[in-house]
Amino acid sequence: MNTENMNSEEKATTSTTSGTSTTETKKSIYSLIEEEIKSMDISDEAKKRKLKKLAKLKKQQLNVMLVGATGSGKSSTVNALFDMSVAKVGEGVDPETRKVTEFQLDNLTVWDTPGLGDGVEKDQEIADEILLKLQEKDSEGEQLIDLVIMVVDASSKDLGNYYTIINDILIPEFGELASKKIVIALNQSDIAMKGTHWDSENNKPDDVLEAFLKKKAASVRARIKENTGLDLKPVCYCAGYSENGVQRKPYNLTKLLYHIVKAAPKAKRLTIAENLNNDSNNWFYNDDIKYSESLKKDFGDIVVDCLGEGMETGSDIGGDLLGIPGMIVGAVIGGVIGGVAGVFKAIAS
């Protein structure tokens, strides 16, 4: 599809339902919020204040780094989470350079590091690259990288490289905020027991595998705390894949997204919502609906903070606010001054 003539506030997105893909155009969340503000029955001065808040949110740049062993599924994870079809590839495009690769999605940048575990010398080169990137500053003089997602193969027992990166780089660079800026993602949970005990029909672990994954997550959490001093709660998930005619849909991706959103600075969280993958199947299979509910509140709080002033109790801002069909549908932000936070109507419901 030719998108060269498309408005800068619009994107071509692909929605998949029951194996059928359709390409649609969605407006930027910031553009939609701006339209809502301009249509509100409030004074021009109040509109200016809201638009000023929105302008600040729109300028926020979120930088996410991916770290993980070769074969852990870093690429499949970022492809499942975000709309990588519009990503622009920056530095480090040649994998043989062992450089960090930059993927730019509007105001979200994903920094993908080379895979660990291919030799001591190469691992040290990668660690040096990670350190250099962590030491970079943004245009405001603040640390460039906002959070780090550490992708771990759920069947692996070797966490040595992860301890090294956490102890030697992440803790020194993030300081006391390290525990809040690191997400431990246990990928490939579907094959954690050599591919057995996965309920393919319902795309979830059976009772045996579920119990195994709970023990695995608890074990990884305890080992990381013992070796680094950080108490990090791992998320077991499956990023999904297509291999030899087998199509595996993502599992627990909403749970992973929840932890990523919580690790991101609040002012930058709408950046994540703006760039999420549009395939509803990616968000459908989860072990607990509470993470969807929490995400609605987190995103909704930000929008209400921008729009809430001057709204009467019980009033609603209607419309398909996010414009992400199938995933976040008919988003209705309740602007209730009496303390009721706004909610996004449905994520994977």
LOGU-208332 format. One record per residue (C-alpha): residue in one letter; residue number from 0; x, y, z. Coordinates in steps of 0.02 Angstrom, whole numbers, plus 50000, padded with zeros to 5 digits. Layout:
<sites>
+---------+-----+-------+-------+-------+
: residuo : num :     x :     y :     z :
+---------+-----+-------+-------+-------+
:       A : NUM :     X :     Y :     Z :
...
+---------+-----+-------+-------+-------+
</sites>
This chain:
<sites>
+---------+-----+-------+-------+-------+
: residuo : num :     x :     y :     z :
+---------+-----+-------+-------+-------+
:       M :   0 : 50000 : 50000 : 50000 :
:       N :   1 : 50067 : 50171 : 49955 :
:       T :   2 : 50064 : 50280 : 50111 :
:       E :   3 : 50170 : 50424 : 50047 :
:       N :   4 : 50018 : 50539 : 50030 :
:       M :   5 : 49947 : 50490 : 50197 :
:       N :   6 : 49931 : 50624 : 50329 :
:       S :   7 : 50074 : 50620 : 50455 :
:       E :   8 : 49946 : 50591 : 50591 :
:       E :   9 : 49880 : 50433 : 50506 :
:       K :  10 : 49951 : 50259 : 50483 :
:       A :  11 : 49908 : 50108 : 50378 :
:       T :  12 : 49878 : 49962 : 50495 :
:       T :  13 : 49835 : 49779 : 50471 :
:       S :  14 : 49703 : 49693 : 50573 :
:       T :  15 : 49690 : 49503 : 50572 :
:       T :  16 : 49530 : 49411 : 50616 :
:       S :  17 : 49504 : 49225 : 50591 :
:       G :  18 : 49651 : 49216 : 50472 :
:       T :  19 : 49592 : 49362 : 50365 :
:       S :  20 : 49696 : 49520 : 50358 :
:       T :  21 : 49628 : 49690 : 50315 :
:       T :  22 : 49723 : 49853 : 50299 :
:       E :  23 : 49646 : 50004 : 50380 :
:       T :  24 : 49698 : 50181 : 50418 :
:       K :  25 : 49706 : 50240 : 50597 :
:       K :  26 : 49734 : 50413 : 50660 :
:       S :  27 : 49865 : 50456 : 50787 :
:       I :  28 : 49801 : 50449 : 50965 :
:       Y :  29 : 49868 : 50624 : 50989 :
:       S :  30 : 49770 : 50688 : 50839 :
:       L :  31 : 49610 : 50608 : 50903 :
:       I :  32 : 49632 : 50682 : 51076 :
:       E :  33 : 49664 : 50852 : 50997 :
:       E :  34 : 49501 : 50838 : 50900 :
:       E :  35 : 49409 : 50794 : 51061 :
:       I :  36 : 49482 : 50944 : 51152 :
:       K :  37 : 49435 : 51063 : 51012 :
:       S :  38 : 49257 : 50998 : 51010 :
:       M :  39 : 49232 : 51015 : 51199 :
:       D :  40 : 49107 : 51142 : 51263 :
:       I :  41 : 49231 : 51237 : 51370 :
:       S :  42 : 49316 : 51407 : 51362 :
:       D :  43 : 49453 : 51443 : 51237 :
:       E :  44 : 49574 : 51468 : 51381 :
:       A :  45 : 49535 : 51295 : 51450 :
:       K :  46 : 49560 : 51219 : 51278 :
:       K :  47 : 49729 : 51305 : 51265 :
:       R :  48 : 49783 : 51230 : 51431 :
:       K :  49 : 49731 : 51056 : 51376 :
:       L :  50 : 49814 : 51072 : 51206 :
:       K :  51 : 49973 : 51130 : 51292 :
:       K :  52 : 49971 : 50973 : 51401 :
:       L :  53 : 49941 : 50866 : 51248 :
:       A :  54 : 50084 : 50949 : 51153 :
:       K :  55 : 50202 : 50903 : 51295 :
:       L :  56 : 50143 : 50721 : 51291 :
:       K :  57 : 50163 : 50715 : 51102 :
:       K :  58 : 50345 : 50770 : 51113 :
:       Q :  59 : 50391 : 50631 : 51233 :
:       Q :  60 : 50515 : 50506 : 51160 :
:       L :  61 : 50519 : 50330 : 51233 :
:       N :  62 : 50676 : 50224 : 51213 :
:       V :  63 : 50667 : 50039 : 51250 :
:       M :  64 : 50816 : 49920 : 51248 :
:       L :  65 : 50804 : 49732 : 51217 :
:       V :  66 : 50936 : 49617 : 51293 :
:       G :  67 : 50940 : 49429 : 51279 :
:       A :  68 : 51029 : 49271 : 51226 :
:       T :  69 : 51036 : 49213 : 51046 :
:       G :  70 : 50875 : 49119 : 51008 :
:       S :  71 : 50780 : 49189 : 51158 :
:       G :  72 : 50655 : 49275 : 51042 :
:       K :  73 : 50696 : 49460 : 51055 :
:       S :  74 : 50644 : 49494 : 50876 :
:       S :  75 : 50482 : 49395 : 50888 :
:       T :  76 : 50442 : 49486 : 51050 :
:       V :  77 : 50462 : 49661 : 50980 :
:       N :  78 : 50368 : 49612 : 50822 :
:       A :  79 : 50223 : 49546 : 50925 :
:       L :  80 : 50215 : 49699 : 51038 :
:       F :  81 : 50236 : 49842 : 50916 :
:       D :  82 : 50185 : 49895 : 50741 :
:       M :  83 : 50355 : 49857 : 50666 :
:       S :  84 : 50287 : 49867 : 50488 :
:       V :  85 : 50317 : 50054 : 50495 :
:       A :  86 : 50485 : 50047 : 50584 :
:       K :  87 : 50636 : 50132 : 50510 :
:       V :  88 : 50799 : 50040 : 50534 :
:       G :  89 : 50944 : 50145 : 50593 :
:       E :  90 : 51120 : 50104 : 50649 :
:       G :  91 : 51190 : 49929 : 50662 :
:       V :  92 : 51091 : 49850 : 50518 :
:       D :  93 : 51230 : 49726 : 50482 :
:       P :  94 : 51221 : 49587 : 50613 :
:       E :  95 : 51405 : 49548 : 50588 :
:       T :  96 : 51452 : 49718 : 50660 :
:       R :  97 : 51390 : 49660 : 50831 :
:       K :  98 : 51313 : 49832 : 50852 :
:       V :  99 : 51150 : 49886 : 50933 :
:       T : 100 : 51012 : 49901 : 50803 :
:       E : 101 : 50893 : 50050 : 50808 :
:       F : 102 : 50710 : 50033 : 50757 :
:       Q : 103 : 50617 : 50199 : 50750 :
:       L : 104 : 50427 : 50203 : 50763 :
:       D : 105 : 50373 : 50385 : 50772 :
:       N : 106 : 50416 : 50436 : 50950 :
:       L : 107 : 50458 : 50259 : 51008 :
:       T : 108 : 50632 : 50189 : 50978 :
:       V : 109 : 50676 : 50007 : 51007 :
:       W : 110 : 50861 : 49968 : 51030 :
:       D : 111 : 50892 : 49784 : 50992 :
:       T : 112 : 51058 : 49718 : 51057 :
:       P : 113 : 51151 : 49568 : 50979 :
:       G : 114 : 51118 : 49399 : 51056 :
:       L : 115 : 51221 : 49345 : 51206 :
:       G : 116 : 51297 : 49174 : 51230 :
:       D : 117 : 51403 : 49155 : 51073 :
:       G : 118 : 51571 : 49164 : 51161 :
:       V : 119 : 51657 : 49260 : 51300 :
:       E : 120 : 51741 : 49384 : 51183 :
:       K : 121 : 51582 : 49423 : 51087 :
:       D : 122 : 51482 : 49439 : 51248 :
:       Q : 123 : 51606 : 49567 : 51311 :
:       E : 124 : 51590 : 49666 : 51149 :
:       I : 125 : 51401 : 49664 : 51168 :
:       A : 126 : 51414 : 49717 : 51351 :
:       D : 127 : 51524 : 49863 : 51298 :
:       E : 128 : 51395 : 49915 : 51167 :
:       I : 129 : 51254 : 49905 : 51295 :
:       L : 130 : 51354 : 50012 : 51417 :
:       L : 131 : 51390 : 50145 : 51286 :
:       K : 132 : 51204 : 50155 : 51241 :
:       L : 133 : 51153 : 50166 : 51425 :
:       Q : 134 : 51272 : 50311 : 51448 :
:       E : 135 : 51197 : 50413 : 51306 :
:       K : 136 : 51092 : 50567 : 51346 :
:       D : 137 : 50938 : 50633 : 51259 :
:       S : 138 : 50912 : 50812 : 51199 :
:       E : 139 : 50862 : 50863 : 51376 :
:       G : 140 : 51021 : 50792 : 51451 :
:       E : 141 : 50928 : 50645 : 51529 :
:       Q : 142 : 50974 : 50462 : 51512 :
:       L : 143 : 50921 : 50404 : 51338 :
:       I : 144 : 50862 : 50228 : 51380 :
:       D : 145 : 50702 : 50227 : 51482 :
:       L : 146 : 50688 : 50041 : 51515 :
:       V : 147 : 50768 : 49874 : 51473 :
:       I : 148 : 50674 : 49715 : 51428 :
:       M : 149 : 50780 : 49561 : 51463 :
:       V : 150 : 50714 : 49416 : 51357 :
:       V : 151 : 50752 : 49244 : 51428 :
:       D : 152 : 50716 : 49072 : 51354 :
:       A : 153 : 50595 : 48997 : 51480 :
:       S : 154 : 50677 : 48826 : 51461 :
:       S : 155 : 50853 : 48891 : 51494 :
:       K : 156 : 50942 : 48870 : 51660 :
:       D : 157 : 51091 : 48980 : 51617 :
:       L : 158 : 51067 : 49157 : 51681 :
:       G : 159 : 51251 : 49200 : 51700 :
:       N : 160 : 51256 : 49331 : 51562 :
:       Y : 161 : 51100 : 49414 : 51629 :
:       Y : 162 : 51177 : 49429 : 51803 :
:       T : 163 : 51331 : 49508 : 51726 :
:       I : 164 : 51233 : 49636 : 51625 :
:       I : 165 : 51125 : 49680 : 51776 :
:       N : 166 : 51268 : 49693 : 51901 :
:       D : 167 : 51401 : 49773 : 51791 :
:       I : 168 : 51294 : 49888 : 51684 :
:       L : 169 : 51111 : 49910 : 51728 :
:       I : 170 : 51127 : 49937 : 51915 :
:       P : 171 : 51273 : 50060 : 51899 :
:       E : 172 : 51186 : 50157 : 51760 :
:       F : 173 : 51006 : 50154 : 51824 :
:       G : 174 : 51055 : 50169 : 52007 :
:       E : 175 : 50915 : 50156 : 52133 :
:       L : 176 : 50786 : 50151 : 51992 :
:       A : 177 : 50858 : 49989 : 51920 :
:       S : 178 : 50722 : 49877 : 51991 :
:       K : 179 : 50588 : 49989 : 51912 :
:       K : 180 : 50670 : 50000 : 51741 :
:       I : 181 : 50705 : 49816 : 51707 :
:       V : 182 : 50575 : 49692 : 51642 :
:       I : 183 : 50616 : 49506 : 51646 :
:       A : 184 : 50524 : 49418 : 51504 :
:       L : 185 : 50523 : 49227 : 51501 :
:       N : 186 : 50484 : 49190 : 51319 :
:       Q : 187 : 50444 : 49025 : 51232 :
:       S : 188 : 50339 : 48966 : 51378 :
:       D : 189 : 50245 : 48852 : 51258 :
:       I : 190 : 50400 : 48742 : 51237 :
:       A : 191 : 50470 : 48759 : 51412 :
:       M : 192 : 50439 : 48573 : 51440 :
:       K : 193 : 50507 : 48522 : 51268 :
:       G : 194 : 50342 : 48565 : 51185 :
:       T : 195 : 50235 : 48452 : 51293 :
:       H : 196 : 50082 : 48503 : 51395 :
:       W : 197 : 50033 : 48647 : 51281 :
:       D : 198 : 49847 : 48657 : 51243 :
:       S : 199 : 49859 : 48707 : 51060 :
:       E : 200 : 49671 : 48717 : 51036 :
:       N : 201 : 49653 : 48850 : 51171 :
:       N : 202 : 49829 : 48920 : 51151 :
:       K : 203 : 49876 : 48904 : 51334 :
:       P : 204 : 49974 : 48789 : 51451 :
:       D : 205 : 49885 : 48642 : 51529 :
:       D : 206 : 49886 : 48623 : 51718 :
:       V : 207 : 50053 : 48532 : 51719 :
:       L : 208 : 50143 : 48663 : 51614 :
:       E : 209 : 50059 : 48806 : 51707 :
:       A : 210 : 50125 : 48738 : 51872 :
:       F : 211 : 50297 : 48717 : 51794 :
:       L : 212 : 50298 : 48897 : 51732 :
:       K : 213 : 50248 : 48965 : 51902 :
:       K : 214 : 50392 : 48871 : 51981 :
:       K : 215 : 50508 : 48929 : 51843 :
:       A : 216 : 50461 : 49111 : 51867 :
:       A : 217 : 50482 : 49096 : 52055 :
:       S : 218 : 50651 : 49013 : 52032 :
:       V : 219 : 50715 : 49145 : 51910 :
:       R : 220 : 50653 : 49283 : 52025 :
:       A : 221 : 50743 : 49206 : 52175 :
:       R : 222 : 50905 : 49175 : 52078 :
:       I : 223 : 50910 : 49353 : 52010 :
:       K : 224 : 50882 : 49424 : 52183 :
:       E : 225 : 51016 : 49313 : 52257 :
:       N : 226 : 51143 : 49361 : 52124 :
:       T : 227 : 51101 : 49545 : 52097 :
:       G : 228 : 51001 : 49602 : 52247 :
:       L : 229 : 50855 : 49656 : 52135 :
:       D : 230 : 50681 : 49586 : 52160 :
:       L : 231 : 50616 : 49572 : 51982 :
:       K : 232 : 50454 : 49479 : 51945 :
:       P : 233 : 50471 : 49380 : 51781 :
:       V : 234 : 50330 : 49366 : 51655 :
:       C : 235 : 50303 : 49198 : 51569 :
:       Y : 236 : 50238 : 49220 : 51392 :
:       C : 237 : 50249 : 49162 : 51212 :
:       A : 238 : 50285 : 49292 : 51078 :
:       G : 239 : 50208 : 49181 : 50943 :
:       Y : 240 : 50283 : 49115 : 50783 :
:       S : 241 : 50249 : 49028 : 50618 :
:       E : 242 : 50357 : 48877 : 50580 :
:       N : 243 : 50338 : 48725 : 50468 :
:       G : 244 : 50155 : 48763 : 50440 :
:       V : 245 : 50122 : 48783 : 50626 :
:       Q : 246 : 50051 : 48950 : 50681 :
:       R : 247 : 50070 : 48989 : 50865 :
:       K : 248 : 49979 : 49142 : 50928 :
:       P : 249 : 50056 : 49248 : 51067 :
:       Y : 250 : 50011 : 49205 : 51245 :
:       N : 251 : 50015 : 49323 : 51394 :
:       L : 252 : 50073 : 49467 : 51286 :
:       T : 253 : 49952 : 49584 : 51377 :
:       K : 254 : 50034 : 49535 : 51542 :
:       L : 255 : 50205 : 49575 : 51470 :
:       L : 256 : 50139 : 49740 : 51403 :
:       Y : 257 : 50073 : 49783 : 51576 :
:       H : 258 : 50246 : 49765 : 51652 :
:       I : 259 : 50325 : 49866 : 51511 :
:       V : 260 : 50198 : 50006 : 51535 :
:       K : 261 : 50230 : 50008 : 51723 :
:       A : 262 : 50418 : 50020 : 51691 :
:       A : 263 : 50398 : 50167 : 51571 :
:       P : 264 : 50390 : 50346 : 51635 :
:       K : 265 : 50207 : 50396 : 51654 :
:       A : 266 : 50221 : 50543 : 51535 :
:       K : 267 : 50285 : 50426 : 51399 :
:       R : 268 : 50156 : 50286 : 51414 :
:       L : 269 : 50042 : 50350 : 51276 :
:       T : 270 : 50190 : 50325 : 51160 :
:       I : 271 : 50171 : 50138 : 51190 :
:       A : 272 : 49984 : 50141 : 51154 :
:       E : 273 : 50018 : 50239 : 50995 :
:       N : 274 : 50133 : 50105 : 50925 :
:       L : 275 : 50054 : 49940 : 50979 :
:       N : 276 : 50034 : 49795 : 50859 :
:       N : 277 : 49864 : 49802 : 50775 :
:       D : 278 : 49833 : 49614 : 50766 :
:       S : 279 : 49696 : 49575 : 50892 :
:       N : 280 : 49752 : 49393 : 50901 :
:       N : 281 : 49912 : 49450 : 50985 :
:       W : 282 : 49816 : 49512 : 51137 :
:       F : 283 : 49678 : 49383 : 51152 :
:       Y : 284 : 49760 : 49241 : 51250 :
:       N : 285 : 49807 : 49283 : 51430 :
:       D : 286 : 49807 : 49196 : 51598 :
:       D : 287 : 49727 : 49341 : 51694 :
:       I : 288 : 49610 : 49478 : 51634 :
:       K : 289 : 49665 : 49595 : 51774 :
:       Y : 290 : 49814 : 49652 : 51671 :
:       S : 291 : 49698 : 49715 : 51535 :
:       E : 292 : 49598 : 49809 : 51666 :
:       S : 293 : 49756 : 49885 : 51739 :
:       L : 294 : 49815 : 49942 : 51568 :
:       K : 295 : 49650 : 50029 : 51537 :
:       K : 296 : 49672 : 50126 : 51698 :
:       D : 297 : 49854 : 50170 : 51665 :
:       F : 298 : 49821 : 50237 : 51491 :
:       G : 299 : 49656 : 50314 : 51544 :
:       D : 300 : 49734 : 50409 : 51689 :
:       I : 301 : 49851 : 50496 : 51568 :
:       V : 302 : 49713 : 50550 : 51450 :
:       V : 303 : 49600 : 50606 : 51590 :
:       D : 304 : 49744 : 50706 : 51663 :
:       C : 305 : 49753 : 50795 : 51495 :
:       L : 306 : 49566 : 50815 : 51468 :
:       G : 307 : 49485 : 50809 : 51639 :
:       E : 308 : 49494 : 50992 : 51689 :
:       G : 309 : 49329 : 51081 : 51663 :
:       M : 310 : 49229 : 50924 : 51626 :
:       E : 311 : 49069 : 50895 : 51719 :
:       T : 312 : 49045 : 50742 : 51827 :
:       G : 313 : 48987 : 50592 : 51727 :
:       S : 314 : 49027 : 50666 : 51559 :
:       D : 315 : 49106 : 50553 : 51429 :
:       I : 316 : 49219 : 50583 : 51282 :
:       G : 317 : 49156 : 50465 : 51149 :
:       G : 318 : 49229 : 50403 : 50988 :
:       D : 319 : 49354 : 50273 : 50934 :
:       L : 320 : 49489 : 50367 : 51027 :
:       L : 321 : 49636 : 50256 : 50990 :
:       G : 322 : 49579 : 50201 : 50819 :
:       I : 323 : 49655 : 50029 : 50843 :
:       P : 324 : 49517 : 49912 : 50783 :
:       G : 325 : 49500 : 49745 : 50868 :
:       M : 326 : 49626 : 49778 : 51006 :
:       I : 327 : 49575 : 49935 : 51097 :
:       V : 328 : 49397 : 49958 : 51038 :
:       G : 329 : 49279 : 50104 : 51054 :
:       A : 330 : 49389 : 50186 : 51183 :
:       V : 331 : 49279 : 50293 : 51295 :
:       I : 332 : 49366 : 50402 : 51421 :
:       G : 333 : 49259 : 50444 : 51571 :
:       G : 334 : 49307 : 50618 : 51627 :
:       V : 335 : 49240 : 50614 : 51802 :
:       I : 336 : 49310 : 50748 : 51916 :
:       G : 337 : 49246 : 50657 : 52069 :
:       G : 338 : 49398 : 50543 : 52065 :
:       V : 339 : 49344 : 50406 : 51945 :
:       A : 340 : 49488 : 50380 : 51825 :
:       G : 341 : 49458 : 50356 : 51640 :
:       V : 342 : 49465 : 50182 : 51566 :
:       F : 343 : 49499 : 50113 : 51397 :
:       K : 344 : 49344 : 50014 : 51356 :
:       A : 345 : 49420 : 49851 : 51295 :
:       I : 346 : 49588 : 49771 : 51270 :
:       A : 347 : 49573 : 49596 : 51198 :
:       S : 348 : 49396 : 49576 : 51260 :
+---------+-----+-------+-------+-------+
</sites>
